[in-house]
Amino acid sequence: MEIIENLEPLLRTFWFVAIPASLIFIIQTVMTFMGADASDGIDADFNGDLNGSDAPFQLFSLRNLINFLMGFGWTGISFYTSISNKALLIGLALAIGICLSFFFYDNQTSAKTRRK
């Protein structure tokens, strides 16, 4: 951890965001390929009827948060030496993180629609 401790604070922040988000992303991916994201065999103790809709608006989920944090962190790390304006760098990292969240959210909803 001595390498990370010697970095500038903004770059260190990007690393502290990117590494855990990437590890959780890898775990989620492995669990998805193993079928652990399926809800077969799980019984809920409540009635989830939402007036005919399948599910609530799920843009804010753990999976989308991880996608955002991973895009934010790795974009900041990748462009840290290229973009000297730190506000522009943070703005770009936020934009890429948001784009990844919407991209993967869009793929999740279209995959659910195809399964029906």
Summary of the structure (lengths in Angstrom):
residues: 116
radius of gyration: 17.9
end to end distance: 47.9
largest distance: 54.7
contacts: 270
relative contact order: 0.15
helix: 67%
strand: 2%
